[in-house]
């Protein structure tokens, strides 16, 4: 299903694009409809590689810190700004905003437009789906952002900001278009250039449906009627979702310029001195006897706790009470997340099952949705499978009171259990999505703000700050919005 021999090229292209983004990230002023030379086969892997780089590097750090899978080590302070919740307009500027807009999104737009000209409906659909995925990441990070006008090139050097509600409606429309293209076209010539599914349109159909389900459930608290209606329509039409072993990800390898971006940044460049296990996640794993602890974290290497799993309270090493302990004396991210060949998922099979479980638990699927408790269990099994753990251990884990599905509980109690295990499955794997789901649902309910927080009681970051370059270059810049202000769909107390 996967094609690995062009992955190095894709990641090199992503690095190349990223290295120029600081200077010309808004070369959405360079007409994307008329690139100098390229093809969908060259452009698709570049876009997928660049998106994976952002999700696996900058957003991996941020998401796992905010979701409290990781925390700052005592003998360093590289990520204390994340623990202090002091995010500025320059932190995720050209190297993230620019890479997402002028890099990945621009590439996927070109793929869909060029494929349409060539009559390759399957490649056109993949380009559309990847645009939707990238755009959801952008709007979930910043809220109201440029959408339909954002890639108009010289025709619009000042793209307008659209309300997130409108963007979400547009994303559903784009996915419906892509699904129709797959049904009409039935094949594609993109082949091994597609780093995610090797051009397998059946898997892309499931990916698109799973993404669509994610988009609807994101609105569960702000527009429940829209979410319910959309999900009911999906199930009535027989929509199929990603299953075990069908995670949509970009693979890496232990080769120069092709290593997992978190590993390259934290282990190779920084020597592994900054990031350690947060007690928020580590304690939960220990309390439930979860075997995945061996994959999410590594035992302490030195000191009195050598060979044991030991974490750090969230943010404490960025306060005046910091211990200054070396990172080797506590647990660091483990082999499943801190290895050179670790893949970066866009949507995991585990997430797919947890999304389905939530939709069923809310009563929005009808009889076609299946059993929520079994879908919940399948989500845990898919997480074990993706991490390389023995899936047969899940039945025993489900006997733990803190893990067992609350079949007789309220809808919200069932949703809380689903999201808590979903959050755990995202540990070091889908950091951005973990933080996003914490914002949407407030679960896990045991997450408290970082000990170093400067936001005040009970507040965690709700968004990113619009980048400096927007204030300078875009006349439609909406002004500073603080990170304590929720995005549109974040309405749950």
C-alpha positions as CSV (number, residue, x, y, z in Angstrom):
1,X,0.0,0.0,0.0
2,X,2.9,2.4,0.8
3,X,5.7,3.6,-1.5
4,X,8.8,4.5,0.4
5,X,11.4,5.1,-2.2
6,X,10.3,8.7,-3.0
7,X,9.9,9.8,0.6
8,X,13.3,11.3,0.9
9,X,12.6,13.5,-2.2
10,X,9.3,14.7,-0.7
11,X,10.9,15.6,2.6
12,X,13.8,17.3,0.9
13,X,11.2,19.3,-1.0
14,X,9.4,20.2,2.2
15,X,12.6,21.4,3.8
16,X,13.4,23.4,0.7
17,X,10.0,25.0,0.8
18,X,10.3,25.7,4.5
19,X,13.7,27.3,4.2
20,X,12.3,30.0,1.9
21,X,9.0,30.5,3.7
22,X,10.5,33.1,6.1
23,X,11.0,35.5,3.3
24,X,8.1,34.9,1.0
25,X,5.4,33.0,2.9
26,X,2.8,35.2,1.3
27,X,3.8,34.2,-2.1
28,X,0.3,33.3,-2.4
29,X,1.1,36.5,-4.3
30,X,2.9,34.2,-6.8
31,X,0.1,32.9,-8.9
32,X,-0.5,29.3,-7.9
33,X,-2.5,28.7,-11.0
34,X,0.6,29.1,-13.2
35,X,3.6,27.6,-11.4
36,X,6.8,27.7,-13.4
37,X,7.3,23.9,-13.8
38,X,5.7,21.0,-11.9
39,X,3.3,18.1,-12.2
40,X,0.8,16.6,-9.7
41,X,3.2,13.7,-9.3
42,X,6.0,16.0,-8.1
43,X,3.8,18.5,-6.2
44,X,1.6,16.1,-4.2
45,X,4.4,14.5,-2.2
46,X,6.0,17.9,-1.6
47,X,2.8,19.1,0.0
48,X,2.2,16.0,2.0
49,X,5.8,16.1,3.2
50,X,5.6,19.7,4.3
51,X,2.3,19.2,6.1
52,X,3.7,16.2,7.9
53,X,6.7,18.2,8.8
54,X,4.6,20.9,10.5
55,X,2.4,18.4,12.3
56,X,5.3,16.3,13.3
57,X,7.5,19.1,14.5
58,X,6.2,22.5,15.6
59,X,2.6,21.4,16.1
60,X,3.8,18.1,17.7
61,X,5.7,20.0,20.4
62,X,2.9,22.5,21.0
63,X,0.1,20.0,21.0
64,X,1.7,17.5,23.3
65,X,2.7,20.2,25.7
66,X,-0.8,21.8,25.8
67,X,-2.5,18.4,26.0
68,X,0.0,17.4,28.8
69,X,1.6,14.4,27.3
70,X,5.0,16.1,27.5
71,X,6.5,18.8,29.7
72,X,9.8,20.8,30.0
73,X,12.8,19.0,31.5
74,X,14.5,20.6,34.5
75,X,18.0,21.3,33.2
76,X,16.8,23.2,30.1
77,X,14.2,25.9,29.2
78,X,13.7,25.6,25.5
79,X,9.9,25.1,25.7
80,X,9.1,27.2,28.8
81,X,7.1,29.6,26.6
82,X,4.7,26.7,26.0
83,X,4.5,26.1,29.7
84,X,4.0,29.7,30.5
85,X,1.4,29.9,27.8
86,X,3.2,32.9,26.4
87,X,2.6,32.5,22.6
88,X,3.5,35.5,20.5
89,X,2.8,36.7,17.0
90,X,6.2,35.5,15.8
91,X,6.2,32.0,17.3
92,X,4.2,30.3,14.5
93,X,4.7,32.9,11.7
94,X,6.4,32.1,8.4
95,X,7.8,28.7,9.5
96,X,4.2,27.4,10.2
97,X,1.6,29.8,8.8
98,X,3.7,30.3,5.7
99,X,4.4,26.6,5.2
100,X,0.8,25.7,5.6
101,X,-0.6,28.4,3.3
102,X,2.2,29.0,0.7
103,X,3.5,25.5,0.9
104,X,1.1,22.6,1.6
105,X,-2.2,24.3,0.7
106,X,-0.8,25.9,-2.4
107,X,0.6,22.5,-3.5
108,X,-2.7,20.7,-3.0
109,X,-4.5,23.4,-4.9
110,X,-2.2,23.0,-7.8
111,X,-2.6,19.2,-7.7
112,X,-6.4,19.4,-7.9
113,X,-6.3,22.1,-10.6
114,X,-3.7,20.5,-12.8
115,X,-5.2,17.0,-12.4
116,X,-8.6,18.5,-13.5
117,X,-7.0,19.8,-16.7
118,X,-5.4,16.4,-17.3
119,X,-8.7,14.5,-16.6
120,X,-7.3,12.6,-13.7
121,X,-10.4,12.8,-11.4
122,X,-8.8,10.6,-8.7
123,X,-5.8,12.9,-8.3
124,X,-8.1,15.9,-8.4
125,X,-10.0,14.4,-5.5
126,X,-6.8,13.7,-3.5
127,X,-5.8,17.3,-4.0
128,X,-9.2,18.5,-2.8
129,X,-9.2,16.2,0.3
130,X,-5.7,17.4,1.3
131,X,-6.8,21.0,0.9
132,X,-9.7,20.3,3.3
133,X,-7.4,18.6,5.8
134,X,-4.8,21.4,5.7
135,X,-7.5,24.1,6.0
136,X,-9.1,22.5,9.0
137,X,-5.7,22.5,10.7
138,X,-5.2,26.2,10.0
139,X,-8.7,27.3,11.1
140,X,-8.6,25.1,14.2
141,X,-5.3,26.7,15.2
142,X,-6.2,30.4,14.4
143,X,-10.0,30.6,14.2
144,X,-11.2,33.0,11.5
145,X,-8.6,32.9,8.6
146,X,-8.4,33.5,4.9
147,X,-10.1,30.6,3.1
148,X,-11.6,31.0,-0.4
149,X,-9.6,34.1,-1.2
150,X,-6.4,32.9,0.4
151,X,-4.8,31.4,-2.7
152,X,-6.0,33.9,-5.4
153,X,-2.4,34.9,-6.1
154,X,-1.9,38.4,-7.6
155,X,-5.7,38.8,-8.0
156,X,-5.9,39.3,-4.2
157,X,-2.8,40.3,-2.3
158,X,-5.0,40.9,0.8
159,X,-7.1,37.8,1.3
160,X,-10.2,38.4,3.5
161,X,-10.6,36.6,6.7
162,X,-13.7,34.4,6.8
163,X,-15.7,33.3,9.9
164,X,-14.8,29.8,11.0
165,X,-18.4,28.8,10.7
166,X,-18.4,29.6,7.0
167,X,-15.1,27.8,6.6
168,X,-16.5,24.7,8.1
169,X,-19.5,24.7,5.8
170,X,-17.1,25.2,2.8
171,X,-14.9,22.2,4.0
172,X,-17.9,19.9,3.9
173,X,-18.8,21.1,0.4
174,X,-15.2,20.5,-0.8
175,X,-15.3,16.9,0.7
176,X,-18.6,16.2,-1.1
177,X,-17.0,17.4,-4.3
178,X,-14.0,15.1,-3.8
179,X,-16.1,12.1,-2.9
180,X,-18.2,12.6,-6.1
181,X,-14.9,12.8,-8.1
182,X,-13.8,9.5,-6.7
183,X,-17.1,7.9,-7.5
184,X,-17.0,9.3,-11.0
185,X,-13.3,8.7,-11.8
186,X,-12.6,5.4,-10.1
187,X,-8.9,5.5,-10.6
188,X,-5.8,7.8,-10.7
189,X,-2.4,7.8,-12.3
190,X,-0.8,9.5,-9.2
191,X,0.4,6.1,-7.9
192,X,3.5,6.0,-5.7
193,X,3.7,9.8,-5.7
194,X,1.0,9.7,-3.1
195,X,2.9,9.3,0.1
196,X,-0.2,8.4,2.1
197,X,-2.1,5.7,0.2
198,X,-0.2,5.1,-3.0
199,X,-3.1,6.3,-5.0
200,X,-5.6,3.8,-3.5
201,X,-8.9,5.7,-4.0
202,X,-10.9,3.3,-1.8
203,X,-8.7,4.3,1.1
204,X,-9.0,8.0,0.2
205,X,-12.8,7.6,0.2
206,X,-12.6,6.3,3.7
207,X,-10.2,9.0,4.7
208,X,-12.5,11.7,3.3
209,X,-15.5,10.2,5.2
210,X,-13.5,10.0,8.4
211,X,-12.4,13.6,8.0
212,X,-16.0,14.6,7.3
213,X,-17.1,12.9,10.5
214,X,-14.4,14.8,12.4
215,X,-15.5,18.1,11.0
216,X,-19.1,17.4,12.0
217,X,-18.2,16.3,15.5
218,X,-16.1,19.3,16.0
219,X,-19.4,21.2,15.9
220,X,-21.1,18.9,18.4
221,X,-21.5,21.6,21.1
222,X,-21.7,24.8,19.0
223,X,-24.1,23.5,16.2
224,X,-25.4,20.1,17.4
225,X,-28.3,20.2,14.9
226,X,-25.9,20.7,12.0
227,X,-23.6,18.0,13.3
228,X,-26.4,15.5,13.9
229,X,-28.1,16.1,10.5
230,X,-24.8,15.8,8.6
231,X,-23.8,12.6,10.4
232,X,-27.2,11.0,10.0
233,X,-27.0,11.7,6.2
234,X,-23.5,10.1,6.1
235,X,-24.7,6.9,7.8
236,X,-27.9,6.8,5.7
237,X,-25.8,6.9,2.5
238,X,-23.6,4.0,3.8
239,X,-20.4,6.0,4.4
240,X,-17.4,3.9,5.3
241,X,-14.6,5.0,7.5
242,X,-10.9,4.1,8.1
243,X,-10.4,0.7,9.7
244,X,-7.6,-1.1,11.5
245,X,-4.3,-0.8,9.6
246,X,-5.6,2.0,7.4
247,X,-4.1,5.0,9.2
248,X,-3.3,7.8,6.7
249,X,0.3,8.8,7.5
250,X,3.6,9.9,6.0
251,X,6.4,7.5,6.7
252,X,10.0,8.5,7.5
253,X,13.3,6.5,7.6
254,X,16.6,6.7,9.4
255,X,18.3,8.6,6.6
256,X,19.7,12.1,6.5
257,X,17.0,14.7,5.7
258,X,14.3,11.9,5.9
259,X,14.1,11.3,9.7
260,X,10.9,11.9,11.7
261,X,10.9,15.7,12.3
262,X,10.4,15.4,16.1
263,X,13.3,13.0,16.4
264,X,15.5,15.2,14.1
265,X,14.7,18.3,16.2
266,X,14.7,16.9,19.7
267,X,17.1,14.0,19.6
268,X,19.6,14.8,16.8
269,X,19.7,18.6,17.1
270,X,18.9,19.1,20.8
271,X,20.4,15.9,22.3
272,X,17.1,15.0,23.9
273,X,17.5,17.4,26.8
274,X,14.3,19.3,26.7
275,X,11.2,17.1,26.5
276,X,10.1,14.6,29.3
277,X,7.0,12.8,30.3
278,X,4.2,14.8,31.9
279,X,2.8,13.2,35.0
280,X,-0.7,14.0,33.7
281,X,-0.5,11.3,31.1
282,X,2.1,9.1,32.7
283,X,0.1,8.7,36.0
284,X,-3.0,7.7,34.1
285,X,-1.1,5.0,32.2
286,X,0.4,3.7,35.5
287,X,-2.9,3.8,37.3
288,X,-4.7,1.8,34.6
289,X,-1.8,-0.6,34.0
290,X,-1.7,0.3,30.4
291,X,1.0,-1.6,28.4
292,X,1.3,1.3,26.0
293,X,3.5,3.0,28.5
294,X,6.5,1.2,27.0
295,X,5.8,2.8,23.6
296,X,4.8,6.3,24.7
297,X,7.7,6.7,27.2
298,X,11.2,5.4,28.0
299,X,12.3,4.6,31.5
300,X,14.7,6.9,33.3
301,X,18.3,6.2,32.3
302,X,20.2,7.4,35.3
303,X,19.8,8.4,38.9
304,X,17.8,6.7,41.7
305,X,14.8,6.0,39.4
306,X,16.9,4.4,36.6
307,X,14.8,1.7,34.9
308,X,11.5,3.1,36.1
309,X,8.9,5.4,34.6
310,X,9.0,8.7,36.3
311,X,7.4,11.9,35.1
312,X,7.3,15.6,35.9
313,X,4.4,17.7,37.0
314,X,3.2,19.9,34.1
315,X,5.2,23.2,33.9
316,X,6.9,22.9,37.3
317,X,10.4,23.1,35.8
318,X,9.5,26.5,34.4
319,X,8.6,28.0,37.8
320,X,10.9,29.3,40.6
321,X,10.5,25.9,42.2
322,X,12.2,24.1,39.4
323,X,14.5,21.3,40.4
324,X,17.0,21.5,37.5
325,X,17.1,17.7,37.2
326,X,18.6,16.3,34.1
327,X,16.2,14.8,31.6
328,X,18.0,11.4,31.8
329,X,16.8,11.1,35.4
330,X,13.1,10.9,34.3
331,X,11.2,9.4,31.4
332,X,11.4,10.9,27.9
333,X,9.2,10.2,24.8
334,X,9.4,6.5,24.0
335,X,10.2,4.4,20.9
336,X,6.8,4.9,19.2
337,X,7.3,8.7,19.1
338,X,11.0,9.4,19.3
339,X,12.5,7.2,16.6
340,X,13.9,8.3,13.3
341,X,11.5,6.2,11.3
342,X,8.3,7.1,13.2
343,X,5.5,8.1,10.8
344,X,3.4,11.2,11.1
345,X,-0.3,10.4,10.9
346,X,-2.9,12.7,9.4
347,X,-5.8,10.6,10.6
348,X,-5.2,7.3,12.5
349,X,-7.4,4.3,12.6
350,X,-7.8,4.8,16.3
351,X,-9.2,8.2,15.8
352,X,-11.6,6.9,13.2
353,X,-13.1,4.4,15.7
354,X,-13.3,6.9,18.5
355,X,-15.1,9.4,16.1
356,X,-17.5,6.6,15.2
357,X,-18.0,5.7,18.9
358,X,-18.8,9.3,19.8
359,X,-21.3,9.6,16.9
360,X,-23.1,6.5,18.1
361,X,-23.0,7.5,21.7
362,X,-24.7,10.7,20.8
363,X,-27.5,8.8,19.0
364,X,-26.7,10.5,15.7
365,X,-26.1,7.4,13.5
366,X,-29.2,5.2,13.7
367,X,-29.0,1.5,13.7
368,X,-26.3,1.6,11.0
369,X,-23.7,3.0,13.5
370,X,-23.2,-0.2,15.4
371,X,-22.3,-0.4,19.1
372,X,-20.5,2.5,20.8
373,X,-18.8,0.3,23.4
374,X,-17.3,-2.0,20.7
375,X,-16.2,0.9,18.6
376,X,-14.6,2.4,21.7
377,X,-12.8,-0.9,22.3
378,X,-11.7,-1.0,18.6
379,X,-10.2,2.4,19.0
380,X,-8.0,1.2,21.8
381,X,-7.1,-1.9,19.8
382,X,-6.2,0.2,16.8
383,X,-3.9,2.3,19.0
384,X,-2.2,-0.8,20.2
385,X,-1.9,-2.1,16.7
386,X,-0.4,1.1,15.4
387,X,2.2,1.2,18.2
388,X,3.1,-2.4,17.6
389,X,1.7,-3.6,20.9
390,X,-0.1,-7.0,21.3
391,X,-3.8,-6.3,20.7
392,X,-4.8,-9.2,22.8
393,X,-3.9,-7.2,25.9
394,X,-6.8,-4.8,25.3
395,X,-9.5,-7.1,26.7
396,X,-7.8,-7.2,30.1
397,X,-7.2,-3.4,30.0
398,X,-10.9,-2.9,29.5
399,X,-11.6,-4.6,32.8
400,X,-10.0,-1.7,34.6
401,X,-12.6,0.6,36.1
402,X,-11.0,3.7,34.7
403,X,-11.0,2.2,31.2
404,X,-14.2,0.2,31.0
405,X,-16.9,1.8,28.8
406,X,-19.8,3.3,30.9
407,X,-22.6,1.5,29.1
408,X,-25.2,2.6,31.5
409,X,-23.9,6.1,31.9
410,X,-25.2,9.4,30.4
411,X,-24.3,10.4,26.9
412,X,-21.8,12.9,28.3
413,X,-20.2,10.3,30.6
414,X,-19.8,8.0,27.5
415,X,-18.3,10.8,25.5
416,X,-15.9,11.7,28.3
417,X,-14.6,8.1,28.4
418,X,-14.2,8.0,24.6
419,X,-12.3,11.3,24.5
420,X,-10.1,10.3,27.4
421,X,-8.9,7.2,25.5
422,X,-8.7,9.1,22.3
423,X,-6.5,11.7,24.0
424,X,-4.3,8.8,25.3
425,X,-4.0,7.3,21.8
426,X,-2.8,10.7,20.5
427,X,0.2,10.7,23.0
428,X,3.2,11.9,21.0
429,X,1.5,10.7,17.8
430,X,-1.2,13.4,17.0
431,X,-0.3,16.2,19.3
432,X,-2.2,19.0,17.6
433,X,-5.3,16.9,17.5
434,X,-5.0,16.0,21.1
435,X,-4.9,19.7,22.1
436,X,-7.8,20.5,19.8
437,X,-10.0,17.8,21.3
438,X,-9.1,19.0,24.8
439,X,-10.4,22.5,23.8
440,X,-13.6,21.1,22.2
441,X,-14.7,18.8,24.9
442,X,-12.8,19.7,28.1
443,X,-11.7,16.1,28.4
444,X,-9.8,14.5,30.0
445,X,-11.4,16.3,33.0
446,X,-8.3,15.8,35.1
447,X,-6.2,18.2,33.0
448,X,-5.2,21.3,35.0
449,X,-3.3,24.3,33.6
450,X,0.5,24.3,33.7
451,X,2.0,25.2,37.0
452,X,3.8,28.0,35.1
453,X,0.7,29.4,33.4
454,X,0.4,33.1,33.1
455,X,-3.2,33.0,31.9
456,X,-4.8,32.6,35.2
457,X,-6.9,29.9,36.9
458,X,-8.5,27.1,34.8
459,X,-7.3,28.5,31.5
460,X,-5.3,26.7,28.8
461,X,-4.4,28.2,25.4
462,X,-7.5,28.4,23.2
463,X,-5.9,29.4,19.9
464,X,-2.7,30.7,18.3
465,X,-1.9,34.4,17.8
466,X,-2.2,35.7,14.2
467,X,1.3,36.0,12.8
468,X,3.3,39.2,12.5
469,X,3.5,38.9,8.8
470,X,-0.2,39.2,8.5
471,X,-0.2,42.4,10.5
472,X,2.4,43.8,8.2
473,X,1.3,42.6,4.8
474,X,-2.4,41.9,4.8
475,X,-4.7,44.9,4.9
476,X,-7.5,42.7,6.0
477,X,-5.6,41.6,9.2
478,X,-8.3,41.5,11.9
479,X,-6.0,42.6,14.7
480,X,-4.6,40.9,17.8
481,X,-6.7,38.1,19.3
482,X,-5.3,36.8,22.5
483,X,-4.7,33.0,23.0
484,X,-7.3,33.0,25.8
485,X,-10.1,33.7,23.3
486,X,-11.8,30.5,22.2
487,X,-12.3,29.7,18.5
488,X,-15.9,29.4,17.2
489,X,-16.6,25.8,18.0
490,X,-15.0,26.0,21.5
491,X,-18.2,26.8,23.6
492,X,-18.3,24.0,26.2
493,X,-17.7,25.1,29.8
